[in-house]
Amino acid sequence: MNAPYFTQKQPIKYKKGKSKGLTYRYYDPDRMVLGKRMEDQLRFAVCYWHSFCWTGTDPFGGDTFMRPWQAADTMENARMKADAAFEMFELLGVPFFSFHDRDIAPEGATLAESNKNVRAIGEVFARKMEKAKVRLLWGTANLFSNRRFMAGAATNPDPEVFAYAAAQVKNVLELTHELGGENYVLWGGREGYETLLNTDIKRELDQLGRFLTMVVEHKNKIGFKGTILIEPKPKEPTKHQYDYDVASIFGMLKAFNLEDQVKINIEQNHAILAGHTFEHELALAAGLGILGSIDINRGDYLLGWDTDQFAMNIPEMALACYTIFKAGGLGTGGFNFDAKVRRQSIEPDDLLIAHAASMDACARGLLIAEKMIDDGALADFVAERYSGWDTREGKAILAGKRSLDDLSASVLKKGVEPQPKSGKQEYLERLLNDYL
């Protein structure tokens, strides 16, 4: 294949062991892992925003990349950007991609013009997707960059902004449906507040619940079979986010009777910003039945902002994969590379290298997770630790067949103190290291 934007000439292939050139050393798409092809388990997706839109700027410095499609925010460059994106998708051999509406086409003077631009690139996508055999993991609307959203979108004090956001989502949700997207993501970058002095929390939460409900209603109206996802986003940029973490989102979904309609897209970097580990958020979402998809990146544990680095930490990936696949996998979700190269990595080829290296890291994590699941030692230890709840009495307590009076009488009759058992954390940490 021709490669006008990248020096790589042929799609990257799996080749065991070290070799010259860019190859996958662990990511073998056809290898069977836990009953499925590796490609079908990991479901990699390249995101449009960081890979093709980010220019290398940070809070203290301007653009560093200067890539040809970034010269101006025009429809001509949007088409060039699509050419570069699909070239990279084919070189990487990824099955999916993802986008915001503002990533793929410039914003117009009116919503009608903006929608027209997005639709025009959607037509480009449809042709390219057919040729490249790349599918859409999910689409989403950018409801945070424009100044109209400085006080939020769904939670904005102005109902006209709320309506504008709803109209924008309608367009992208319908395009996602038409392109065969498998999910639609709601990412509330500014759904929160900065000070209570000008905020009515009850009103804003009611607005957010209504907005989510309308999205679900429209999904069903147009026959979209994909999953609606919400992405937790703590702190940045809003100080008090309503979608702070998995627990806060689940509480919100319960409040508006949406817990069976909406799942969660979890990002490692956001988990850190919320004061959690990645595997905590994954395990909690799985336990609550709302684990949907993941943005796979890593954050810097020393910095309190989104660094969005490519995932390269093998032990961390092993734990994440163990948690995900022990729970049955991601369904319609996937491993979406919401990650960006460092601002000094200015060559387009750096994008290819970063994705390929991180795909290998994820593949290694999956292979380690397979060992952990097949061996069963960790799961067996946990099952034994909670085995008392599987007894007749334990089941009766959880089934509501025992009262405080019943339990008190039982304990007093036995007259024996319960004896604690070791949690054996150090043994389990050593066991984990053995798998690595």
C-alpha positions as CSV (number, residue, x, y, z in Angstrom):
1,M,0.0,0.0,0.0
2,N,1.1,3.6,-0.6
3,A,1.9,5.6,2.5
4,P,1.9,9.3,1.9
5,Y,1.9,10.3,5.6
6,F,3.8,7.5,7.2
7,T,7.1,5.9,6.1
8,Q,5.8,2.4,7.0
9,K,4.9,0.8,3.7
10,Q,3.1,-2.3,4.8
11,P,0.6,-3.2,7.6
12,I,2.4,-4.1,10.8
13,K,2.5,-7.9,11.3
14,Y,3.0,-10.2,14.3
15,K,6.5,-11.7,14.5
16,K,7.6,-13.6,17.5
17,G,10.7,-12.3,19.1
18,K,12.9,-9.4,18.2
19,S,13.1,-8.3,14.6
20,K,14.1,-5.4,12.5
21,G,11.4,-3.0,11.6
22,L,8.1,-2.3,13.3
23,T,6.4,-5.6,14.2
24,Y,4.0,-6.9,16.9
25,R,5.9,-9.1,19.3
26,Y,2.9,-10.2,21.4
27,Y,-0.2,-9.0,19.6
28,D,-1.2,-11.9,17.4
29,P,-4.8,-11.1,16.2
30,D,-5.6,-14.7,15.4
31,R,-4.2,-16.3,18.5
32,M,-7.0,-17.9,20.7
33,V,-7.1,-16.4,24.2
34,L,-9.8,-17.4,26.7
35,G,-11.9,-18.8,23.9
36,K,-11.7,-15.9,21.4
37,R,-9.3,-14.5,18.9
38,M,-7.0,-11.9,20.5
39,E,-8.3,-9.3,18.2
40,D,-11.9,-10.1,19.2
41,Q,-11.0,-9.9,22.9
42,L,-9.1,-6.6,22.9
43,R,-11.1,-4.8,20.2
44,F,-8.5,-2.1,19.7
45,A,-9.7,1.4,18.6
46,V,-7.7,4.4,17.5
47,C,-9.2,7.7,18.7
48,Y,-9.4,10.7,16.4
49,W,-8.8,13.5,18.9
50,H,-5.4,12.8,20.4
51,S,-4.0,11.0,17.4
52,F,-4.9,13.5,14.6
53,C,-6.2,16.6,16.3
54,W,-3.9,17.3,19.2
55,T,-1.1,19.6,18.0
56,G,1.4,19.1,20.9
57,T,0.2,22.2,22.9
58,D,0.2,22.1,26.7
59,P,-0.7,24.7,29.3
60,F,2.8,26.3,29.0
61,G,3.6,26.0,25.3
62,G,2.2,26.0,21.8
63,D,2.0,23.7,18.9
64,T,4.9,21.3,18.2
65,F,3.7,18.8,15.7
66,M,2.9,20.9,12.6
67,R,1.4,17.9,10.7
68,P,0.1,18.6,7.2
69,W,-3.6,18.1,8.0
70,Q,-3.3,20.5,11.0
71,A,-2.5,23.6,9.0
72,A,-6.0,25.0,9.3
73,D,-9.5,23.9,10.5
74,T,-11.0,23.6,7.1
75,M,-13.0,20.9,5.3
76,E,-10.1,20.4,2.9
77,N,-7.9,19.6,5.8
78,A,-10.6,17.5,7.4
79,R,-10.6,15.2,4.4
80,M,-6.8,15.1,4.5
81,K,-7.0,14.2,8.2
82,A,-9.4,11.3,7.3
83,D,-6.9,10.1,4.7
84,A,-4.1,10.1,7.3
85,A,-6.3,8.4,9.9
86,F,-7.5,5.5,7.7
87,E,-3.9,5.1,6.4
88,M,-2.8,4.6,10.0
89,F,-5.8,2.3,10.9
90,E,-4.8,0.0,8.0
91,L,-1.1,0.1,8.9
92,L,-1.9,-0.9,12.5
93,G,-4.5,-3.4,11.5
94,V,-6.9,-2.1,14.2
95,P,-10.6,-3.2,13.9
96,F,-12.1,0.1,15.2
97,F,-11.8,3.8,15.6
98,S,-13.7,6.5,17.6
99,F,-14.4,10.3,17.2
100,H,-15.9,13.5,18.5
101,D,-17.9,15.5,16.0
102,R,-15.5,18.5,16.4
103,D,-12.5,16.2,15.7
104,I,-13.6,15.2,12.2
105,A,-15.0,18.5,10.8
106,P,-14.8,22.2,11.5
107,E,-17.5,24.0,13.4
108,G,-19.7,26.3,11.3
109,A,-21.4,29.6,12.0
110,T,-24.6,27.7,12.9
111,L,-25.5,24.3,14.1
112,A,-27.0,23.5,10.7
113,E,-23.6,24.3,9.0
114,S,-21.7,22.3,11.7
115,N,-24.0,19.3,11.2
116,K,-23.6,19.6,7.4
117,N,-19.8,19.5,7.8
118,V,-19.9,16.5,10.1
119,R,-22.3,14.7,7.7
120,A,-20.0,15.3,4.8
121,I,-17.0,13.7,6.6
122,G,-19.4,10.9,7.7
123,E,-19.9,10.1,4.0
124,V,-16.1,10.0,3.6
125,F,-15.9,7.6,6.5
126,A,-18.6,5.3,5.1
127,R,-16.6,4.9,1.9
128,K,-13.3,4.4,3.7
129,M,-14.7,2.0,6.2
130,E,-16.0,-0.2,3.5
131,K,-12.6,-0.4,1.8
132,A,-10.5,-0.6,5.0
133,K,-12.9,-3.0,6.9
134,V,-12.5,-0.8,9.9
135,R,-15.6,-0.3,12.2
136,L,-16.7,2.5,14.5
137,L,-16.4,1.6,18.2
138,W,-18.2,4.8,19.2
139,G,-19.0,8.4,18.4
140,T,-19.6,11.3,20.7
141,A,-20.3,15.0,20.7
142,N,-17.9,17.6,21.9
143,L,-19.9,19.5,24.5
144,F,-17.1,21.2,26.3
145,S,-14.7,23.1,24.0
146,N,-16.9,26.0,22.6
147,R,-17.4,28.9,25.0
148,R,-21.2,28.3,25.0
149,F,-20.4,25.3,27.2
150,M,-18.3,27.1,29.7
151,A,-21.0,26.4,32.4
152,G,-21.7,22.9,31.2
153,A,-24.0,21.4,28.6
154,A,-26.7,19.3,30.2
155,T,-26.1,21.1,33.5
156,N,-26.0,24.6,32.0
157,P,-28.2,27.3,33.8
158,D,-29.4,28.4,30.3
159,P,-32.0,26.0,28.7
160,E,-31.0,27.3,25.3
161,V,-27.5,25.8,25.8
162,F,-29.1,22.6,27.0
163,A,-31.2,22.5,23.8
164,Y,-28.2,23.2,21.6
165,A,-26.3,20.4,23.3
166,A,-29.3,18.0,22.8
167,A,-29.5,18.9,19.1
168,Q,-25.7,18.3,18.7
169,V,-26.0,14.9,20.3
170,K,-28.9,14.0,18.1
171,N,-26.8,14.5,15.0
172,V,-23.8,12.5,16.2
173,L,-25.9,9.7,17.7
174,E,-27.7,9.3,14.4
175,L,-24.5,9.4,12.4
176,T,-23.0,6.8,14.8
177,H,-26.0,4.6,14.1
178,E,-25.8,5.0,10.4
179,L,-22.1,4.1,10.4
180,G,-22.8,1.0,12.3
181,G,-21.2,2.2,15.6
182,E,-21.3,-0.2,18.5
183,N,-21.6,2.4,21.2
184,Y,-22.3,6.1,21.8
185,V,-20.3,7.9,24.6
186,L,-21.4,10.8,26.7
187,W,-18.4,12.6,28.1
188,G,-19.3,15.5,30.4
189,G,-16.1,17.5,30.5
190,R,-17.9,20.5,32.1
191,E,-20.8,18.8,33.8
192,G,-20.0,20.2,37.2
193,Y,-19.5,23.5,39.0
194,E,-16.8,25.8,40.2
195,T,-18.5,27.5,43.2
196,L,-21.8,26.9,45.1
197,L,-22.3,30.7,45.2
198,N,-23.8,30.6,41.7
199,T,-25.0,26.9,41.5
200,D,-28.2,25.0,42.2
201,I,-27.1,21.4,42.5
202,K,-30.6,19.9,42.6
203,R,-31.6,21.7,39.4
204,E,-28.4,20.7,37.6
205,L,-28.7,17.0,38.6
206,D,-32.4,17.0,37.4
207,Q,-31.2,18.5,34.1
208,L,-28.5,15.9,33.7
209,G,-30.9,13.1,34.4
210,R,-33.4,14.4,31.9
211,F,-30.7,14.8,29.2
212,L,-29.5,11.2,29.7
213,T,-33.1,10.0,29.5
214,M,-33.7,11.8,26.3
215,V,-30.5,10.2,24.8
216,V,-31.7,6.8,25.7
217,E,-35.2,7.5,24.4
218,H,-33.8,8.7,21.0
219,K,-31.5,5.7,20.8
220,N,-34.6,3.5,21.1
221,K,-36.6,5.6,18.7
222,I,-34.0,5.3,15.8
223,G,-33.3,1.6,16.5
224,F,-29.7,2.1,17.6
225,K,-28.7,-1.3,19.0
226,G,-25.4,-0.1,20.5
227,T,-24.6,0.7,24.1
228,I,-24.9,4.2,25.6
229,L,-21.8,4.8,27.7
230,I,-20.8,7.5,30.2
231,E,-17.2,8.3,30.9
232,P,-16.2,9.2,34.5
233,K,-14.3,12.5,34.5
234,P,-13.1,13.9,37.9
235,K,-11.7,17.3,38.6
236,E,-10.3,18.5,35.3
237,P,-11.4,21.0,34.1
238,T,-14.3,21.5,36.5
239,K,-13.6,21.3,40.3
240,H,-16.8,19.5,41.3
241,Q,-17.8,16.9,38.6
242,Y,-21.1,15.1,38.8
243,D,-19.6,12.2,36.8
244,Y,-16.6,11.9,39.2
245,D,-16.2,8.2,39.2
246,V,-18.0,4.8,38.8
247,A,-19.7,5.0,42.1
248,S,-21.1,8.5,41.6
249,I,-22.3,7.7,38.1
250,F,-24.0,4.5,39.3
251,G,-25.8,6.5,42.0
252,M,-27.0,9.0,39.3
253,L,-28.1,6.2,37.0
254,K,-30.1,4.6,39.9
255,A,-31.7,7.9,40.7
256,F,-33.1,8.3,37.2
257,N,-33.8,4.6,36.6
258,L,-31.2,4.3,33.9
259,E,-28.9,1.6,35.4
260,D,-30.2,-1.0,32.9
261,Q,-29.8,1.4,30.0
262,V,-26.4,2.9,30.3
263,K,-22.9,1.5,31.0
264,I,-19.6,3.1,31.7
265,N,-16.4,3.8,29.7
266,I,-13.5,3.8,32.1
267,E,-10.2,5.6,31.6
268,Q,-7.1,4.7,33.6
269,N,-6.0,8.4,33.8
270,H,-9.4,9.5,35.2
271,A,-9.3,6.7,37.7
272,I,-6.1,8.1,39.1
273,L,-7.4,11.6,39.2
274,A,-10.4,10.3,41.2
275,G,-8.0,8.8,43.8
276,H,-8.6,5.2,42.6
277,T,-6.6,2.5,40.8
278,F,-7.7,1.5,37.3
279,E,-8.6,-2.0,38.5
280,H,-10.7,-0.6,41.4
281,E,-12.9,1.3,38.9
282,L,-13.1,-1.7,36.6
283,A,-14.0,-4.2,39.4
284,L,-16.6,-1.8,40.8
285,A,-18.2,-1.3,37.4
286,A,-18.2,-5.1,36.8
287,G,-19.7,-5.8,40.2
288,L,-22.5,-3.3,39.6
289,G,-23.1,-4.6,36.1
290,I,-22.2,-1.5,34.2
291,L,-18.8,-2.2,32.8
292,G,-19.0,-1.2,29.1
293,S,-15.7,-0.1,27.6
294,I,-12.3,1.4,28.4
295,D,-10.1,4.2,27.3
296,I,-6.6,2.7,27.5
297,N,-3.9,5.1,28.5
298,R,-1.9,5.8,31.7
299,G,-1.6,8.9,33.9
300,D,1.4,10.2,35.8
301,Y,1.0,9.4,39.5
302,L,2.9,12.6,40.4
303,L,0.9,15.0,38.3
304,G,-2.7,16.1,39.0
305,W,-3.8,16.4,35.4
306,D,-4.5,14.3,32.3
307,T,-1.2,13.2,30.8
308,D,-2.9,10.6,28.6
309,Q,0.3,8.6,28.0
310,F,0.2,5.4,26.0
311,A,-0.3,2.3,28.3
312,M,3.1,0.6,28.7
313,N,3.0,-0.7,32.3
314,I,2.8,-4.5,32.0
315,P,1.9,-5.3,35.7
316,E,-0.9,-2.7,35.6
317,M,-2.2,-4.0,32.3
318,A,-2.2,-7.6,33.6
319,L,-4.4,-6.6,36.6
320,A,-6.7,-4.6,34.3
321,C,-7.1,-7.5,31.9
322,Y,-7.6,-10.0,34.7
323,T,-10.3,-7.8,36.2
324,I,-12.0,-7.3,32.8
325,F,-11.9,-10.8,31.4
326,K,-12.6,-12.5,34.8
327,A,-15.9,-10.5,34.5
328,G,-16.6,-11.8,31.0
329,G,-15.0,-9.1,28.8
330,L,-16.3,-5.8,27.4
331,G,-19.2,-6.9,25.2
332,T,-19.7,-4.1,22.6
333,G,-16.8,-2.1,24.2
334,G,-13.1,-2.2,23.4
335,F,-9.6,-0.9,24.2
336,N,-9.8,2.7,22.9
337,F,-6.4,4.5,22.6
338,D,-7.4,7.7,24.3
339,A,-3.7,8.5,24.4
340,K,-1.2,10.9,22.9
341,V,2.4,10.9,22.1
342,R,4.7,13.3,24.0
343,R,4.9,16.8,22.6
344,Q,8.6,16.1,21.6
345,S,7.5,13.1,19.5
346,I,6.9,15.2,16.4
347,E,7.2,12.7,13.6
348,P,4.0,11.1,12.3
349,D,5.7,7.7,12.6
350,D,5.8,8.3,16.3
351,L,2.0,7.7,16.3
352,L,2.5,4.3,14.7
353,I,5.2,3.3,17.1
354,A,3.3,4.4,20.1
355,H,0.1,2.5,19.2
356,A,2.0,-0.6,18.2
357,A,4.0,-0.7,21.4
358,S,0.9,-0.1,23.5
359,M,-1.0,-2.8,21.6
360,D,1.8,-5.2,22.5
361,A,1.6,-4.1,26.2
362,C,-2.1,-4.8,26.2
363,A,-1.6,-8.2,24.5
364,R,1.0,-9.1,27.1
365,G,-1.4,-8.1,29.8
366,L,-4.1,-10.3,28.3
367,L,-1.8,-13.3,28.0
368,I,-0.8,-12.9,31.7
369,A,-4.5,-12.6,32.6
370,E,-5.2,-15.8,30.8
371,K,-2.6,-17.6,33.0
372,M,-4.1,-16.1,36.1
373,I,-7.7,-17.1,35.1
374,D,-6.7,-20.6,33.9
375,D,-4.7,-21.3,37.0
376,G,-7.4,-20.0,39.3
377,A,-5.3,-19.7,42.4
378,L,-6.3,-16.0,43.0
379,A,-10.0,-16.7,42.4
380,D,-9.9,-19.8,44.6
381,F,-8.3,-17.8,47.4
382,V,-11.0,-15.2,47.2
383,A,-13.8,-17.8,47.0
384,E,-12.4,-19.6,50.1
385,R,-12.2,-16.3,52.0
386,Y,-15.9,-15.6,51.5
387,S,-17.0,-19.3,51.7
388,G,-18.9,-18.7,54.9
389,W,-21.5,-16.7,52.9
390,D,-22.1,-19.8,50.8
391,T,-23.3,-21.8,53.8
392,R,-27.0,-22.2,54.7
393,E,-26.8,-19.5,57.4
394,G,-24.8,-17.1,55.2
395,K,-27.4,-17.4,52.4
396,A,-30.2,-16.9,54.8
397,I,-28.8,-13.7,56.1
398,L,-28.4,-12.2,52.6
399,A,-31.9,-13.5,51.6
400,G,-33.4,-11.4,54.4
401,K,-34.4,-14.4,56.4
402,R,-32.6,-13.2,59.5
403,S,-33.2,-10.1,61.7
404,L,-31.0,-8.3,64.1
405,D,-32.8,-10.2,66.9
406,D,-32.1,-13.6,65.2
407,L,-28.4,-12.8,64.8
408,S,-28.0,-11.5,68.3
409,A,-29.7,-14.6,69.7
410,S,-27.5,-16.9,67.6
411,V,-24.2,-15.2,68.7
412,L,-25.2,-15.1,72.4
413,K,-26.2,-18.8,72.2
414,K,-22.9,-19.8,70.7
415,G,-20.9,-17.8,73.2
416,V,-17.8,-18.0,71.1
417,E,-15.7,-15.1,69.6
418,P,-15.2,-15.3,65.8
419,Q,-11.5,-15.7,65.0
420,P,-10.1,-13.6,62.2
421,K,-8.1,-15.2,59.4
422,S,-5.1,-13.9,57.6
423,G,-5.7,-11.9,54.4
424,K,-2.3,-13.1,53.1
425,Q,-1.7,-10.0,51.0
426,E,2.0,-10.6,50.7
427,Y,1.5,-14.1,49.5
428,L,-0.9,-13.0,46.9
429,E,1.4,-10.2,45.7
430,R,4.2,-12.8,45.3
431,L,1.7,-15.0,43.4
432,L,0.9,-12.1,41.1
433,N,4.6,-11.6,40.4
434,D,5.0,-15.2,39.5
435,Y,2.5,-14.8,36.7
436,L,4.4,-11.8,35.4
